[in-house]
Amino acid sequence: MTAKIRKHIIFSGRVQGVGFRWHSKSFANSVGLTGWVQNLEDGTVEMEVQGTEEKIDRLIEYLESRNYVMIERMDSRTILLESSEWEFHERGW
């Protein structure tokens, strides 16, 4: 069994107002990832995502392939696992 990891990621670029959070939630839930995504006031999007590294990479590739999304920068770090999550959801506005 492949080990789970959790990543905290800040996405910069054209990532707000283009369906980024909806696509993140939809794809993440379809492949069994957990976590959350939210818009930040500075125009970036913050995400915490948990699952196998392969599935997290697939999520990022999926987001990069969306027509209106333009990820210019991604700041990512591995953080501690969260044991009380059961799904991936949107936070905030």
N, C-alpha and C positions, 0 to 999 in steps of 0.2 A: 504494500500500500504506500502510495506517495504521501509524503508529509505535507501538512497544511502550513501555510505561512500567512501573515497579515501584513499588508502594506498600507502606508499612509502616502498619498500622492496628491500633489498640487499640479493641476493642468493649467497652462497659460496658452493664450492664442484666441482664436474665435471659438469659444467654448460655452458662452452663455447666449440664450435666445435661439439655439439651433437644435434643440432636442437632446442635448448631451445627457442630461440627468435621466430623461425617460428611456433613452437607448441603453444607458448604463444599467438601469434597474431591470429592464426587460431582458437583456442578454444575460446579466449576472444571475438572475433568478432561473433562467432557462438552463444554465449549466451547473447550478447548485452552489454558486458563490454567496457569501453573506457579507454584510457591511452596510455602508451608506454613502451617499453623495450629496453635496450641497454647493450652491453658489455662494461666493464670497463677494463682499462689497467692492473689492478692487478689480472685479471682472474675471477672476480666476475661478476654478472649480476645485473643491477639496473632496477627496474620496478616501475612505478606509475600506479595503476589500480583503476578504479572507477566503482561502481555498488553496488548491495546488498552484504551484508556480505556472504550470502549463495553462491552466484555466484562466489565471490572471492575465497571462500574456495574450491569450485568445481574446479576452475582453478588450484589452488595449488595442490589439490589431483591428478588432471589429469597430471600435470607436474611431480609429484613424481612417477607416474606409468609408465613413458616413460622408455624404455629399457636402454638407454645409459645415462640418466640423473641421477646424484647422488647428491641430495641436502643434504649437511652436516650441513649447518647453514642457518638460515633465520632471518635477523634483520628487523623488521617491526614496523612501526608507522603510526598512523592515521594522515592525513593532511587535509587541506582545500579542498573542492570540486572545480573542474574546470568546469565552465559552457560552455566553448566554444569548447568542444571536441565532435566529432561525431563518432569516431571509435578508435580502438586500432591499433597501428602501431609500427614498428621497427625504432629505431634511430641508427645513427652512422654506424660503419663498421661491 
